[in-house]
Amino acid sequence: MSEHDGFPSTSIPLGIDISNSFNGLFAGIIISCICLGIILAQTWSYIFNNQDVWMLRILMLLVFLLELGFTCAEVQLLQNDLVANFGNLSSLTQITIGSIVGQAVTAISIFCVHCFFMTRVWLIGKFRWTLLPIGVLATASLVAGFLNVAHTSINKSVDVFQDPIFQLQFGIQAGCAAVADVLVTFHLCCHFFQFRTGINRTDKLIQQLIQSLVTRGVLVTMGQICHITIRTPFYYNMSHIYAITMFAILNSREKLRRIAGDVVIDSDFSYAMNSRLQTHQTENSISFNQPESKNISENEDHRNGQQKVQVLA
C-alpha cells in the first residue's frame, strides 16, 4: 500500500501473521491485571485488619502504589502498540517509556519485599549474619535491574533484549533474587522447625508458619526460574507475585492469632524479648528455650505460640 491510500509505508502487509510476537505480551498483561485485582482485594483487607507500626504500613502502601503504577505502564504499552500505532511495523520494534518504567518499578518492588522479609530475619534475633548474604543478593538484584533500565533507555529497540550484556544483567537480577528468597525461606523455616514443643497448639501454629513460608518461597523461586526461561509473560507478573505473597502472609495473621489465642501486632515483639518464661537474651541474639519437660502448662504453650506469630507478623 502507498502513503496516498492513507496508510504508512511501514504498515503490515496483508496476510502477515504477527500473533506469535504478541501472544506472550497479551497473555502476560491479562494475567497481570488479574493479579492487580488480587492485590487490590488484599490491600483492602490489610487496611481494615492490621495493627502494625507506621513503617510497615508505609512499606505496604509503597508496594501497592508500585504495583498499580506498573500495571498502568503495561496498559500504556498495550495501547501504544495495538491502538495508537496499530499495524505500524516500525513502532513494534521500539521500546516505549511504559516498558522502561515497568522495569524500574519491578526492581524496586521486589527489593521492598526482600526488605520486609529481612526484617523478619532480624526480629528472630538468631543467626543474624545471614542478613549479609541476603542483603547483598537483594541489592545486587536491584542494581542489575537498574542497569537494565539504563541499557534499554539508551538503546530503545527490542533488539536490546538479545544483547549479551542485557541478558547477563537480566540473569543476575533474577538469579540473585531467587537465591535471596531461598535463603530467607530456609532460615525462617529452620528456626521455626527446631522449636517444636510437642504441644498440639504450638506445633500446629509452627506448622502453619512453615507451610506459609515454604509455599511463598517455592512460588517466587519458581517464578524467577520461569522468568529467565520464558521471559515475556513472567516479566509482567513477577513483581505482582512478590506483592501477593507478602500481602497473603500479613493477612493470614488473623488465622495464626486464633491458633495462638491472642492478638499479636508487629510492635509487640518486645514481649518476646522480655518474657522470662520462654526466652533468654544474650549479647547479640534472642533464643527460644526448649521446654524442660513435657508437663508444660497451658499458659506457657499459649505464650510460645504468641512468640512464633510475633516473629512473622
C-alpha positions as protocol buffer text, in pm:
chain_id: "A"
residue {
  index: 1
  type: MET
  ca { x: 0 y: 0 z: 0 }
}
residue {
  index: 2
  type: SER
  ca { x: 116 y: 354 z: -65 }
}
residue {
  index: 3
  type: GLU
  ca { x: 102 y: 656 z: 159 }
}
residue {
  index: 4
  type: HIS
  ca { x: -160 y: 804 z: -79 }
}
residue {
  index: 5
  type: ASP
  ca { x: -401 y: 534 z: 36 }
}
residue {
  index: 6
  type: GLY
  ca { x: -392 y: 673 z: 391 }
}
residue {
  index: 7
  type: PHE
  ca { x: -164 y: 403 z: 533 }
}
residue {
  index: 8
  type: PRO
  ca { x: 203 y: 440 z: 629 }
}
residue {
  index: 9
  type: SER
  ca { x: 457 y: 262 z: 413 }
}
residue {
  index: 10
  type: THR
  ca { x: 564 y: 64 z: 718 }
}
residue {
  index: 11
  type: SER
  ca { x: 221 y: -89 z: 774 }
}
residue {
  index: 12
  type: ILE
  ca { x: 189 y: -466 z: 795 }
}
residue {
  index: 13
  type: PRO
  ca { x: 130 y: -632 z: 455 }
}
residue {
  index: 14
  type: LEU
  ca { x: -189 y: -829 z: 412 }
}
residue {
  index: 15
  type: GLY
  ca { x: -165 y: -1195 z: 509 }
}
residue {
  index: 16
  type: ILE
  ca { x: 122 y: -1149 z: 757 }
}
residue {
  index: 17
  type: ASP
  ca { x: 62 y: -1316 z: 1094 }
}
residue {
  index: 18
  type: ILE
  ca { x: 238 y: -1144 z: 1386 }
}
residue {
  index: 19
  type: SER
  ca { x: 40 y: -1316 z: 1660 }
}
residue {
  index: 20
  type: ASN
  ca { x: 343 y: -1509 z: 1785 }
}
residue {
  index: 21
  type: SER
  ca { x: 514 y: -1181 z: 1869 }
}
residue {
  index: 22
  type: PHE
  ca { x: 220 y: -1060 z: 2077 }
}
residue {
  index: 23
  type: ASN
  ca { x: 80 y: -1376 z: 2236 }
}
residue {
  index: 24
  type: GLY
  ca { x: 318 y: -1359 z: 2532 }
}
residue {
  index: 25
  type: LEU
  ca { x: 270 y: -985 z: 2580 }
}
residue {
  index: 26
  type: PHE
  ca { x: -109 y: -1006 z: 2563 }
}
residue {
  index: 27
  type: ALA
  ca { x: -131 y: -1308 z: 2795 }
}
residue {
  index: 28
  type: GLY
  ca { x: 114 y: -1152 z: 3040 }
}
residue {
  index: 29
  type: ILE
  ca { x: -80 y: -826 z: 3065 }
}
residue {
  index: 30
  type: ILE
  ca { x: -416 y: -1003 z: 3104 }
}
residue {
  index: 31
  type: ILE
  ca { x: -277 y: -1214 z: 3390 }
}
residue {
  index: 32
  type: SER
  ca { x: -115 y: -903 z: 3536 }
}
residue {
  index: 33
  type: CYS
  ca { x: -449 y: -724 z: 3550 }
}
residue {
  index: 34
  type: ILE
  ca { x: -599 y: -1024 z: 3731 }
}
residue {
  index: 35
  type: CYS
  ca { x: -308 y: -1020 z: 3977 }
}
residue {
  index: 36
  type: LEU
  ca { x: -364 y: -649 z: 4038 }
}
residue {
  index: 37
  type: GLY
  ca { x: -725 y: -727 z: 4126 }
}
residue {
  index: 38
  type: ILE
  ca { x: -599 y: -979 z: 4384 }
}
residue {
  index: 39
  type: ILE
  ca { x: -360 y: -718 z: 4524 }
}
residue {
  index: 40
  type: LEU
  ca { x: -644 y: -464 z: 4549 }
}
residue {
  index: 41
  type: ALA
  ca { x: -853 y: -713 z: 4747 }
}
residue {
  index: 42
  type: GLN
  ca { x: -558 y: -800 z: 4972 }
}
residue {
  index: 43
  type: THR
  ca { x: -480 y: -433 z: 5031 }
}
residue {
  index: 44
  type: TRP
  ca { x: -842 y: -363 z: 5124 }
}
residue {
  index: 45
  type: SER
  ca { x: -832 y: -650 z: 5373 }
}
residue {
  index: 46
  type: TYR
  ca { x: -500 y: -531 z: 5515 }
}
residue {
  index: 47
  type: ILE
  ca { x: -624 y: -174 z: 5567 }
}
residue {
  index: 48
  type: PHE
  ca { x: -911 y: -283 z: 5790 }
}
residue {
  index: 49
  type: ASN
  ca { x: -738 y: -563 z: 5979 }
}
residue {
  index: 50
  type: ASN
  ca { x: -382 y: -451 z: 6055 }
}
residue {
  index: 51
  type: GLN
  ca { x: -250 y: -304 z: 6377 }
}
residue {
  index: 52
  type: ASP
  ca { x: 105 y: -259 z: 6254 }
}
residue {
  index: 53
  type: VAL
  ca { x: 356 y: 16 z: 6312 }
}
residue {
  index: 54
  type: TRP
  ca { x: 359 y: 302 z: 6062 }
}
residue {
  index: 55
  type: MET
  ca { x: 684 y: 197 z: 5898 }
}
residue {
  index: 56
  type: LEU
  ca { x: 532 y: -133 z: 5791 }
}
residue {
  index: 57
  type: ARG
  ca { x: 214 y: 39 z: 5676 }
}
residue {
  index: 58
  type: ILE
  ca { x: 417 y: 282 z: 5466 }
}
residue {
  index: 59
  type: LEU
  ca { x: 608 y: -8 z: 5311 }
}
residue {
  index: 60
  type: MET
  ca { x: 283 y: -184 z: 5221 }
}
residue {
  index: 61
  type: LEU
  ca { x: 143 y: 138 z: 5072 }
}
residue {
  index: 62
  type: LEU
  ca { x: 461 y: 183 z: 4867 }
}
residue {
  index: 63
  type: VAL
  ca { x: 442 y: -171 z: 4730 }
}
residue {
  index: 64
  type: PHE
  ca { x: 74 y: -125 z: 4641 }
}
residue {
  index: 65
  type: LEU
  ca { x: 141 y: 203 z: 4459 }
}
residue {
  index: 66
  type: LEU
  ca { x: 434 y: 48 z: 4272 }
}
residue {
  index: 67
  type: GLU
  ca { x: 217 y: -241 z: 4154 }
}
residue {
  index: 68
  type: LEU
  ca { x: -59 y: -3 z: 4049 }
}
residue {
  index: 69
  type: GLY
  ca { x: 193 y: 210 z: 3859 }
}
residue {
  index: 70
  type: PHE
  ca { x: 341 y: -97 z: 3692 }
}
residue {
  index: 71
  type: THR
  ca { x: 1 y: -209 z: 3562 }
}
residue {
  index: 72
  type: CYS
  ca { x: -65 y: 142 z: 3429 }
}
residue {
  index: 73
  type: ALA
  ca { x: 269 y: 125 z: 3245 }
}
residue {
  index: 74
  type: GLU
  ca { x: 169 y: -212 z: 3096 }
}
residue {
  index: 75
  type: VAL
  ca { x: -162 y: -74 z: 2974 }
}
residue {
  index: 76
  type: GLN
  ca { x: 21 y: 221 z: 2816 }
}
residue {
  index: 77
  type: LEU
  ca { x: 248 y: -26 z: 2635 }
}
residue {
  index: 78
  type: LEU
  ca { x: -51 y: -224 z: 2505 }
}
residue {
  index: 79
  type: GLN
  ca { x: -232 y: 92 z: 2396 }
}
residue {
  index: 80
  type: ASN
  ca { x: 77 y: 222 z: 2216 }
}
residue {
  index: 81
  type: ASP
  ca { x: 139 y: -98 z: 2020 }
}
residue {
  index: 82
  type: LEU
  ca { x: -213 y: -216 z: 1946 }
}
residue {
  index: 83
  type: VAL
  ca { x: -417 y: 105 z: 1934 }
}
residue {
  index: 84
  type: ALA
  ca { x: -218 y: 423 z: 1873 }
}
residue {
  index: 85
  type: ASN
  ca { x: 22 y: 252 z: 1630 }
}
residue {
  index: 86
  type: PHE
  ca { x: -191 y: -36 z: 1511 }
}
residue {
  index: 87
  type: GLY
  ca { x: -35 y: -201 z: 1208 }
}
residue {
  index: 88
  type: ASN
  ca { x: 278 y: 15 z: 1219 }
}
residue {
  index: 89
  type: LEU
  ca { x: 578 y: -217 z: 1197 }
}
residue {
  index: 90
  type: SER
  ca { x: 833 y: 46 z: 1298 }
}
residue {
  index: 91
  type: SER
  ca { x: 658 y: 113 z: 1631 }
}
residue {
  index: 92
  type: LEU
  ca { x: 668 y: -257 z: 1718 }
}
residue {
  index: 93
  type: THR
  ca { x: 1047 y: -251 z: 1724 }
}
residue {
  index: 94
  type: GLN
  ca { x: 1067 y: 41 z: 1967 }
}
residue {
  index: 95
  type: ILE
  ca { x: 1068 y: 23 z: 2347 }
}
residue {
  index: 96
  type: THR
  ca { x: 812 y: 259 z: 2499 }
}
residue {
  index: 97
  type: ILE
  ca { x: 851 y: 468 z: 2812 }
}
residue {
  index: 98
  type: GLY
  ca { x: 594 y: 242 z: 2978 }
}
residue {
  index: 99
  type: SER
  ca { x: 819 y: -59 z: 2933 }
}
residue {
  index: 100
  type: ILE
  ca { x: 1117 y: 126 z: 3080 }
}
residue {
  index: 101
  type: VAL
  ca { x: 915 y: 246 z: 3379 }
}
residue {
  index: 102
  type: GLY
  ca { x: 785 y: -107 z: 3428 }
}
residue {
  index: 103
  type: GLN
  ca { x: 1138 y: -246 z: 3453 }
}
residue {
  index: 104
  type: ALA
  ca { x: 1232 y: 9 z: 3719 }
}
residue {
  index: 105
  type: VAL
  ca { x: 914 y: -49 z: 3918 }
}
residue {
  index: 106
  type: THR
  ca { x: 965 y: -427 z: 3913 }
}
residue {
  index: 107
  type: ALA
  ca { x: 1318 y: -398 z: 4052 }
}
residue {
  index: 108
  type: ILE
  ca { x: 1211 y: -158 z: 4330 }
}
residue {
  index: 109
  type: SER
  ca { x: 901 y: -355 z: 4429 }
}
residue {
  index: 110
  type: ILE
  ca { x: 1087 y: -686 z: 4458 }
}
residue {
  index: 111
  type: PHE
  ca { x: 1358 y: -515 z: 4665 }
}
residue {
  index: 112
  type: CYS
  ca { x: 1091 y: -377 z: 4902 }
}
residue {
  index: 113
  type: VAL
  ca { x: 952 y: -728 z: 4955 }
}
residue {
  index: 114
  type: HIS
  ca { x: 1303 y: -856 z: 5024 }
}
residue {
  index: 115
  type: CYS
  ca { x: 1347 y: -579 z: 5282 }
}
residue {
  index: 116
  type: PHE
  ca { x: 1027 y: -690 z: 5455 }
}
residue {
  index: 117
  type: PHE
  ca { x: 1147 y: -1047 z: 5490 }
}
residue {
  index: 118
  type: MET
  ca { x: 1491 y: -932 z: 5601 }
}
residue {
  index: 119
  type: THR
  ca { x: 1324 y: -755 z: 5893 }
}
residue {
  index: 120
  type: ARG
  ca { x: 1160 y: -1086 z: 5986 }
}
residue {
  index: 121
  type: VAL
  ca { x: 1503 y: -1249 z: 5992 }
}
residue {
  index: 122
  type: TRP
  ca { x: 1633 y: -965 z: 6208 }
}
residue {
  index: 123
  type: LEU
  ca { x: 1343 y: -993 z: 6455 }
}
residue {
  index: 124
  type: ILE
  ca { x: 1419 y: -1360 z: 6511 }
}
residue {
  index: 125
  type: GLY
  ca { x: 1750 y: -1246 z: 6655 }
}
residue {
  index: 126
  type: LYS
  ca { x: 1930 y: -1570 z: 6579 }
}
residue {
  index: 127
  type: PHE
  ca { x: 2197 y: -1614 z: 6309 }
}
residue {
  index: 128
  type: ARG
  ca { x: 2162 y: -1252 z: 6205 }
}
residue {
  index: 129
  type: TRP
  ca { x: 2479 y: -1290 z: 6000 }
}
residue {
  index: 130
  type: THR
  ca { x: 2260 y: -1445 z: 5727 }
}
residue {
  index: 131
  type: LEU
  ca { x: 2126 y: -1095 z: 5666 }
}
residue {
  index: 132
  type: LEU
  ca { x: 2458 y: -1008 z: 5498 }
}
residue {
  index: 133
  type: PRO
  ca { x: 2432 y: -1252 z: 5204 }
}
residue {
  index: 134
  type: ILE
  ca { x: 2056 y: -1193 z: 5176 }
}
residue {
  index: 135
  type: GLY
  ca { x: 2106 y: -817 z: 5169 }
}
residue {
  index: 136
  type: VAL
  ca { x: 2392 y: -841 z: 4919 }
}
residue {
  index: 137
  type: LEU
  ca { x: 2188 y: -1061 z: 4685 }
}
residue {
  index: 138
  type: ALA
  ca { x: 1879 y: -840 z: 4711 }
}
residue {
  index: 139
  type: THR
  ca { x: 2087 y: -529 z: 4643 }
}
residue {
  index: 140
  type: ALA
  ca { x: 2265 y: -697 z: 4351 }
}
residue {
  index: 141
  type: SER
  ca { x: 1927 y: -781 z: 4201 }
}
residue {
  index: 142
  type: LEU
  ca { x: 1815 y: -419 z: 4240 }
}
residue {
  index: 143
  type: VAL
  ca { x: 2134 y: -279 z: 4086 }
}
residue {
  index: 144
  type: ALA
  ca { x: 2118 y: -523 z: 3793 }
}
residue {
  index: 145
  type: GLY
  ca { x: 1758 y: -417 z: 3737 }
}
residue {
  index: 146
  type: PHE
  ca { x: 1857 y: -50 z: 3725 }
}
residue {
  index: 147
  type: LEU
  ca { x: 2140 y: -130 z: 3483 }
}
residue {
  index: 148
  type: ASN
  ca { x: 1887 y: -296 z: 3254 }
}
residue {
  index: 149
  type: VAL
  ca { x: 1667 y: 13 z: 3278 }
}
residue {
  index: 150
  type: ALA
  ca { x: 1964 y: 230 z: 3176 }
}
residue {
  index: 151
  type: HIS
  ca { x: 2050 y: -11 z: 2894 }
}
residue {
  index: 152
  type: THR
  ca { x: 1701 y: -6 z: 2746 }
}
residue {
  index: 153
  type: SER
  ca { x: 1677 y: 373 z: 2789 }
}
residue {
  index: 154
  type: ILE
  ca { x: 1986 y: 419 z: 2572 }
}
residue {
  index: 155
  type: ASN
  ca { x: 1900 y: 152 z: 2314 }
}
residue {
  index: 156
  type: LYS
  ca { x: 1526 y: 195 z: 2265 }
}
residue {
  index: 157
  type: SER
  ca { x: 1489 y: -108 z: 2042 }
}
residue {
  index: 158
  type: VAL
  ca { x: 1362 y: -458 z: 2108 }
}
residue {
  index: 159
  type: ASP
  ca { x: 1696 y: -582 z: 1975 }
}
residue {
  index: 160
  type: VAL
  ca { x: 1843 y: -490 z: 2314 }
}
residue {
  index: 161
  type: PHE
  ca { x: 1678 y: -800 z: 2461 }
}
residue {
  index: 162
  type: GLN
  ca { x: 1917 y: -1011 z: 2252 }
}
residue {
  index: 163
  type: ASP
  ca { x: 2221 y: -815 z: 2370 }
}
residue {
  index: 164
  type: PRO
  ca { x: 2457 y: -1044 z: 2571 }
}
residue {
  index: 165
  type: ILE
  ca { x: 2519 y: -767 z: 2826 }
}
residue {
  index: 166
  type: PHE
  ca { x: 2147 y: -717 z: 2881 }
}
residue {
  index: 167
  type: GLN
  ca { x: 2093 y: -1092 z: 2914 }
}
residue {
  index: 168
  type: LEU
  ca { x: 2377 y: -1117 z: 3167 }
}
residue {
  index: 169
  type: GLN
  ca { x: 2233 y: -835 z: 3376 }
}
residue {
  index: 170
  type: PHE
  ca { x: 1887 y: -986 z: 3349 }
}
residue {
  index: 171
  type: GLY
  ca { x: 2019 y: -1324 z: 3463 }
}
residue {
  index: 172
  type: ILE
  ca { x: 2194 y: -1163 z: 3760 }
}
residue {
  index: 173
  type: GLN
  ca { x: 1877 y: -976 z: 3854 }
}
residue {
  index: 174
  type: ALA
  ca { x: 1653 y: -1283 z: 3850 }
}
residue {
  index: 175
  type: GLY
  ca { x: 1915 y: -1525 z: 3985 }
}
residue {
  index: 176
  type: CYS
  ca { x: 2016 y: -1311 z: 4284 }
}
residue {
  index: 177
  type: ALA
  ca { x: 1651 y: -1252 z: 4373 }
}
residue {
  index: 178
  type: ALA
  ca { x: 1579 y: -1626 z: 4361 }
}
residue {
  index: 179
  type: VAL
  ca { x: 1879 y: -1717 z: 4579 }
}
residue {
  index: 180
  type: ALA
  ca { x: 1785 y: -1446 z: 4831 }
}
residue {
  index: 181
  type: ASP
  ca { x: 1435 y: -1593 z: 4854 }
}
residue {
  index: 182
  type: VAL
  ca { x: 1576 y: -1942 z: 4908 }
}
residue {
  index: 183
  type: LEU
  ca { x: 1799 y: -1816 z: 5192 }
}
residue {
  index: 184
  type: VAL
  ca { x: 1512 y: -1631 z: 5361 }
}
residue {
  index: 185
  type: THR
  ca { x: 1282 y: -1933 z: 5339 }
}
residue {
  index: 186
  type: PHE
  ca { x: 1550 y: -2174 z: 5464 }
}
residue {
  index: 187
  type: HIS
  ca { x: 1647 y: -1951 z: 5755 }
}
residue {
  index: 188
  type: LEU
  ca { x: 1294 y: -1889 z: 5882 }
}
residue {
  index: 189
  type: CYS
  ca { x: 1176 y: -2248 z: 5834 }
}
residue {
  index: 190
  type: CYS
  ca { x: 1479 y: -2394 z: 6013 }
}
residue {
  index: 191
  type: HIS
  ca { x: 1427 y: -2156 z: 6301 }
}
residue {
  index: 192
  type: PHE
  ca { x: 1062 y: -2245 z: 6349 }
}
residue {
  index: 193
  type: PHE
  ca { x: 1116 y: -2618 z: 6293 }
}
residue {
  index: 194
  type: GLN
  ca { x: 1369 y: -2659 z: 6573 }
}
residue {
  index: 195
  type: PHE
  ca { x: 1138 y: -2506 z: 6833 }
}
residue {
  index: 196
  type: ARG
  ca { x: 851 y: -2751 z: 6813 }
}
residue {
  index: 197
  type: THR
  ca { x: 742 y: -2840 z: 7167 }
}
residue {
  index: 198
  type: GLY
  ca { x: 525 y: -3148 z: 7127 }
}
residue {
  index: 199
  type: ILE
  ca { x: 224 y: -2946 z: 7242 }
}
residue {
  index: 200
  type: ASN
  ca { x: -56 y: -2964 z: 6988 }
}
residue {
  index: 201
  type: ARG
  ca { x: -148 y: -2596 z: 6967 }
}
residue {
  index: 202
  type: THR
  ca { x: 208 y: -2468 z: 6946 }
}
residue {
  index: 203
  type: ASP
  ca { x: 312 y: -2730 z: 6692 }
}
residue {
  index: 204
  type: LYS
  ca { x: 4 y: -2657 z: 6482 }
}
residue {
  index: 205
  type: LEU
  ca { x: 95 y: -2289 z: 6476 }
}
residue {
  index: 206
  type: ILE
  ca { x: 455 y: -2363 z: 6380 }
}
residue {
  index: 207
  type: GLN
  ca { x: 335 y: -2598 z: 6106 }
}
residue {
  index: 208
  type: GLN
  ca { x: 113 y: -2322 z: 5965 }
}
residue {
  index: 209
  type: LEU
  ca { x: 405 y: -2078 z: 5966 }
}
residue {
  index: 210
  type: ILE
  ca { x: 636 y: -2323 z: 5791 }
}
residue {
  index: 211
  type: GLN
  ca { x: 374 y: -2410 z: 5529 }
}
residue {
  index: 212
  type: SER
  ca { x: 318 y: -2042 z: 5451 }
}
residue {
  index: 213
  type: LEU
  ca { x: 690 y: -1972 z: 5420 }
}
residue {
  index: 214
  type: VAL
  ca { x: 762 y: -2279 z: 5206 }
}
residue {
  index: 215
  type: THR
  ca { x: 469 y: -2206 z: 4975 }
}
residue {
  index: 216
  type: ARG
  ca { x: 583 y: -1848 z: 4934 }
}
residue {
  index: 217
  type: GLY
  ca { x: 947 y: -1948 z: 4879 }
}
residue {
  index: 218
  type: VAL
  ca { x: 866 y: -2213 z: 4618 }
}
residue {
  index: 219
  type: LEU
  ca { x: 628 y: -1982 z: 4432 }
}
residue {
  index: 220
  type: VAL
  ca { x: 864 y: -1685 z: 4395 }
}
residue {
  index: 221
  type: THR
  ca { x: 1171 y: -1900 z: 4326 }
}
residue {
  index: 222
  type: MET
  ca { x: 997 y: -2100 z: 4054 }
}
residue {
  index: 223
  type: GLY
  ca { x: 859 y: -1773 z: 3921 }
}
residue {
  index: 224
  type: GLN
  ca { x: 1211 y: -1634 z: 3883 }
}
residue {
  index: 225
  type: ILE
  ca { x: 1329 y: -1953 z: 3711 }
}
residue {
  index: 226
  type: CYS
  ca { x: 1037 y: -1932 z: 3467 }
}
residue {
  index: 227
  type: HIS
  ca { x: 1111 y: -1562 z: 3425 }
}
residue {
  index: 228
  type: ILE
  ca { x: 1459 y: -1650 z: 3299 }
}
residue {
  index: 229
  type: THR
  ca { x: 1341 y: -1924 z: 3063 }
}
residue {
  index: 230
  type: ILE
  ca { x: 1011 y: -1771 z: 2942 }
}
residue {
  index: 231
  type: ARG
  ca { x: 1072 y: -1401 z: 2979 }
}
residue {
  index: 232
  type: THR
  ca { x: 775 y: -1215 z: 2831 }
}
residue {
  index: 233
  type: PRO
  ca { x: 470 y: -1348 z: 3024 }
}
residue {
  index: 234
  type: PHE
  ca { x: 653 y: -1357 z: 3359 }
}
residue {
  index: 235
  type: TYR
  ca { x: 810 y: -1016 z: 3309 }
}
residue {
  index: 236
  type: TYR
  ca { x: 466 y: -861 z: 3352 }
}
residue {
  index: 237
  type: ASN
  ca { x: 384 y: -1062 z: 3665 }
}
residue {
  index: 238
  type: MET
  ca { x: 695 y: -1116 z: 3879 }
}
residue {
  index: 239
  type: SER
  ca { x: 655 y: -809 z: 4098 }
}
residue {
  index: 240
  type: HIS
  ca { x: 284 y: -892 z: 4137 }
}
residue {
  index: 241
  type: ILE
  ca { x: 373 y: -1242 z: 4259 }
}
residue {
  index: 242
  type: TYR
  ca { x: 608 y: -1098 z: 4521 }
}
residue {
  index: 243
  type: ALA
  ca { x: 349 y: -846 z: 4638 }
}
residue {
  index: 244
  type: ILE
  ca { x: 72 y: -1107 z: 4655 }
}
residue {
  index: 245
  type: THR
  ca { x: 281 y: -1343 z: 4869 }
}
residue {
  index: 246
  type: MET
  ca { x: 374 y: -1064 z: 5112 }
}
residue {
  index: 247
  type: PHE
  ca { x: 16 y: -941 z: 5147 }
}
residue {
  index: 248
  type: ALA
  ca { x: -106 y: -1300 z: 5184 }
}
residue {
  index: 249
  type: ILE
  ca { x: 131 y: -1371 z: 5472 }
}
residue {
  index: 250
  type: LEU
  ca { x: 39 y: -1049 z: 5652 }
}
residue {
  index: 251
  type: ASN
  ca { x: -333 y: -1105 z: 5604 }
}
residue {
  index: 252
  type: SER
  ca { x: -305 y: -1464 z: 5728 }
}
residue {
  index: 253
  type: ARG
  ca { x: -201 y: -1340 z: 6072 }
}
residue {
  index: 254
  type: GLU
  ca { x: -560 y: -1334 z: 6192 }
}
residue {
  index: 255
  type: LYS
  ca { x: -581 y: -1710 z: 6145 }
}
residue {
  index: 256
  type: LEU
  ca { x: -247 y: -1756 z: 6321 }
}
residue {
  index: 257
  type: ARG
  ca { x: -364 y: -1536 z: 6606 }
}
residue {
  index: 258
  type: ARG
  ca { x: -670 y: -1752 z: 6655 }
}
residue {
  index: 259
  type: ILE
  ca { x: -444 y: -2055 z: 6681 }
}
residue {
  index: 260
  type: ALA
  ca { x: -214 y: -1872 z: 6923 }
}
residue {
  index: 261
  type: GLY
  ca { x: -518 y: -1750 z: 7115 }
}
residue {
  index: 262
  type: ASP
  ca { x: -436 y: -1380 z: 7138 }
}
residue {
  index: 263
  type: VAL
  ca { x: -388 y: -1062 z: 6936 }
}
residue {
  index: 264
  type: VAL
  ca { x: -29 y: -1001 z: 6837 }
}
residue {
  index: 265
  type: ILE
  ca { x: 97 y: -696 z: 6650 }
}
residue {
  index: 266
  type: ASP
  ca { x: 427 y: -602 z: 6494 }
}
residue {
  index: 267
  type: SER
  ca { x: 518 y: -353 z: 6765 }
}
residue {
  index: 268
  type: ASP
  ca { x: 466 y: -612 z: 7038 }
}
residue {
  index: 269
  type: PHE
  ca { x: 776 y: -812 z: 6955 }
}
residue {
  index: 270
  type: SER
  ca { x: 933 y: -667 z: 7269 }
}
residue {
  index: 271
  type: TYR
  ca { x: 712 y: -910 z: 7463 }
}
residue {
  index: 272
  type: ALA
  ca { x: 909 y: -1199 z: 7322 }
}
residue {
  index: 273
  type: MET
  ca { x: 1233 y: -1026 z: 7417 }
}
residue {
  index: 274
  type: ASN
  ca { x: 1127 y: -962 z: 7778 }
}
residue {
  index: 275
  type: SER
  ca { x: 945 y: -1287 z: 7854 }
}
residue {
  index: 276
  type: ARG
  ca { x: 1132 y: -1491 z: 8114 }
}
residue {
  index: 277
  type: LEU
  ca { x: 911 y: -1793 z: 8067 }
}
residue {
  index: 278
  type: GLN
  ca { x: 1024 y: -1875 z: 7715 }
}
residue {
  index: 279
  type: THR
  ca { x: 1326 y: -1664 z: 7621 }
}
residue {
  index: 280
  type: HIS
  ca { x: 1664 y: -1557 z: 7739 }
}
residue {
  index: 281
  type: GLN
  ca { x: 1866 y: -1274 z: 7595 }
}
residue {
  index: 282
  type: THR
  ca { x: 2230 y: -1298 z: 7502 }
}
residue {
  index: 283
  type: GLU
  ca { x: 2463 y: -1024 z: 7387 }
}
residue {
  index: 284
  type: ASN
  ca { x: 2351 y: -1021 z: 7023 }
}
residue {
  index: 285
  type: SER
  ca { x: 2063 y: -1265 z: 6993 }
}
residue {
  index: 286
  type: ILE
  ca { x: 1740 y: -1393 z: 7139 }
}
residue {
  index: 287
  type: SER
  ca { x: 1688 y: -1769 z: 7153 }
}
residue {
  index: 288
  type: PHE
  ca { x: 1377 y: -1962 z: 7249 }
}
residue {
  index: 289
  type: ASN
  ca { x: 1417 y: -2213 z: 7532 }
}
residue {
  index: 290
  type: GLN
  ca { x: 1308 y: -2569 z: 7480 }
}
residue {
  index: 291
  type: PRO
  ca { x: 1058 y: -2695 z: 7741 }
}
residue {
  index: 292
  type: GLU
  ca { x: 1232 y: -2875 z: 8025 }
}
residue {
  index: 293
  type: SER
  ca { x: 962 y: -3137 z: 8044 }
}
residue {
  index: 294
  type: LYS
  ca { x: 650 y: -3249 z: 7866 }
}
residue {
  index: 295
  type: ASN
  ca { x: 440 y: -3126 z: 8157 }
}
residue {
  index: 296
  type: ILE
  ca { x: 415 y: -2772 z: 8020 }
}
residue {
  index: 297
  type: SER
  ca { x: 132 y: -2554 z: 8141 }
}
residue {
  index: 298
  type: GLU
  ca { x: -134 y: -2427 z: 7906 }
}
residue {
  index: 299
  type: ASN
  ca { x: -20 y: -2071 z: 7974 }
}
residue {
  index: 300
  type: GLU
  ca { x: 337 y: -2143 z: 7863 }
}
residue {
  index: 301
  type: ASP
  ca { x: 214 y: -2308 z: 7545 }
}
residue {
  index: 302
  type: HIS
  ca { x: -8 y: -2006 z: 7486 }
}
residue {
  index: 303
  type: ARG
  ca { x: 288 y: -1765 z: 7511 }
}
residue {
  index: 304
  type: ASN
  ca { x: 512 y: -1984 z: 7299 }
}
residue {
  index: 305
  type: GLY
  ca { x: 250 y: -1966 z: 7026 }
}
residue {
  index: 306
  type: GLN
  ca { x: 236 y: -1589 z: 7056 }
}
residue {
  index: 307
  type: GLN
  ca { x: 610 y: -1555 z: 7002 }
}
residue {
  index: 308
  type: LYS
  ca { x: 602 y: -1750 z: 6676 }
}
residue {
  index: 309
  type: VAL
  ca { x: 337 y: -1518 z: 6538 }
}
residue {
  index: 310
  type: GLN
  ca { x: 533 y: -1212 z: 6650 }
}
residue {
  index: 311
  type: VAL
  ca { x: 840 y: -1309 z: 6451 }
}
residue {
  index: 312
  type: LEU
  ca { x: 649 y: -1340 z: 6124 }
}
residue {
  index: 313
  type: ALA
  ca { x: 381 y: -1078 z: 6188 }
}
